[in-house]
Amino acid sequence: MMRFLMLALVTLAMTGCASNVVTDYNSSVVFGNYSSWAFASGTNESSFTSLDGTRVRSAVERELNRKALRQVPEAEADLLVSWQIVPEERLEQTGLGLGFGFGSGNFGWALSAPPPVREIEEGKLVVELADSKSKEVVWRAASRRYLNENQSPETRRELIDEVVAEMFTKYPPGLD
């Protein structure tokens, strides 16, 4: 029992250290030169802003304000911000597999069936910052945590807030 408890604690500690976001950036860019930002036009445009879209925009605005970057009209911005929720499908095992076997001595037979599998569609949040003059992406963050339709509105908001906050702990790069 003690061995199982120690293994569980070590696994939990290792999981806690793993980052929930992955970032990439242009190492030749001087990020200190950027002081203003705007959401890029044409990003996530539809006739309506989705509920998750409103949550993402709010979280991004909050985090960039914390970085002392000013939100300005697009024509005046140093950085253009775009984001998207990238749909991904994954397979999830549900229930238990079935199996039976028999044998004697050093010989035996067994048959088993894997547990049932269902397909789940989830969304991975990706945020990109582009230089407004060159229109090239200079920084990108992608979530390793996913949104799915089974989450409550409050859970979705909390997840978006947590993920976006963690993304921007890695901006500007090189301060880790």
Order of alpha helices (4+ residues) and beta strands (2+ residues): alpha-beta-beta-alpha-beta-beta-beta-beta-beta-beta-alpha
